[in-house]
């Protein structure tokens, strides 16, 4: 009878350990998923910021080129021939 109790206790401990291991693995998986999502969000934000500044630079360059072309054309049209 004593031997059966110890085997039953060992089995109970084994099953508890298996359950603890499953919970631990699930927590690690969720943590890894959360970290991956955070990295993706940071990467998306960084790329969005770079695209924004590129757009600003393109708009400024376009305005500068158009302004230069406008004044060059005005000079050409109004200059004495």
C-alpha positions in Angstrom: 0.0 0.0 0.0 2.9 2.4 0.8 4.4 1.8 -2.6 1.2 2.6 -4.4 0.8 5.8 -2.5 4.3 6.9 -3.5 3.7 6.0 -7.1 0.4 7.9 -7.1 2.2 10.9 -5.6 4.9 10.7 -8.2 2.3 10.5 -10.9 0.5 13.5 -9.5 3.7 15.5 -9.3 4.6 14.4 -12.9 1.2 15.6 -14.2 1.5 18.9 -12.2 4.9 19.4 -13.7 3.6 18.7 -17.2 0.8 21.3 -16.7 3.3 23.9 -15.3 5.5 23.3 -18.3 2.6 23.8 -20.7 1.7 27.1 -18.9 5.3 28.2 -19.1 5.5 27.5 -22.8 2.2 29.3 -23.5 3.4 32.3 -21.6 6.7 32.3 -23.5 4.8 32.0 -26.8 2.5 34.9 -26.0 5.5 37.0 -24.9 7.3 36.3 -28.1 4.2 37.2 -30.1 3.8 40.4 -28.2 7.5 41.4 -28.7 7.2 40.6 -32.5 4.1 42.8 -32.7 5.9 45.6 -30.9 8.9 45.3 -33.2 6.6 45.4 -36.3 4.8 48.5 -34.9 8.1 50.3 -34.4 9.3 49.4 -37.8 6.1 50.6 -39.4 6.3 53.9 -37.5 9.9 54.4 -38.5 9.2 53.7 -42.2 6.2 56.0 -42.0 8.4 58.8 -40.6 11.0 58.4 -43.3 8.3 58.5 -46.0 6.9 61.6 -44.5 10.2 63.5 -44.5 10.9 62.3 -48.0 7.5 63.7 -49.1 8.3 67.0 -47.4 11.7 67.2 -49.2 10.1 66.4 -52.5 7.5 69.1 -52.1 10.1 71.7 -51.1 12.3 70.7 -54.1 9.3 70.9 -56.4 8.4 74.3 -55.1 12.0 75.5 -55.6 12.2 74.1 -59.2 8.8 75.6 -60.1 9.8 79.0 -58.6 13.1 79.0 -60.5 11.4 78.0 -63.8 8.8 80.7 -63.3 11.3 83.5 -62.7 13.6 82.2 -65.5 10.7 82.3 -67.9 9.6 85.7 -66.7 13.1 87.0 -67.2 13.2 85.5 -70.7 9.9 87.0 -71.6 10.5 90.4 -70.2 14.2 90.8 -71.3 14.9 93.2 -74.2 15.4 91.3 -77.4 
